[in-house]
């Protein structure tokens, strides 16, 4: 090893934030939902994004995100490429 670098402030929560932001924008376009306006929905999205993050470490294919009765009894879905 000739060298290495790391950021001690960067961690799994940062990846969760990126995933949540991505799906908030996708659901706003696709379903006209403002996820950040409902704390319960936002917490649920964080939980699902954490599961998706763990799947990403094992799989390289397209990963689906499906949440039933997410907001206003609307089922949402998205894909992470």
ABEGO torsion letter per residue (X at the ends): XABBBBBAABBAAAAAAAAAAAAAAAAAAAAGBBAAABAAAAAAAAAAAAAAAAAAAABABBBBBBBBGABGGBBBBBBBX
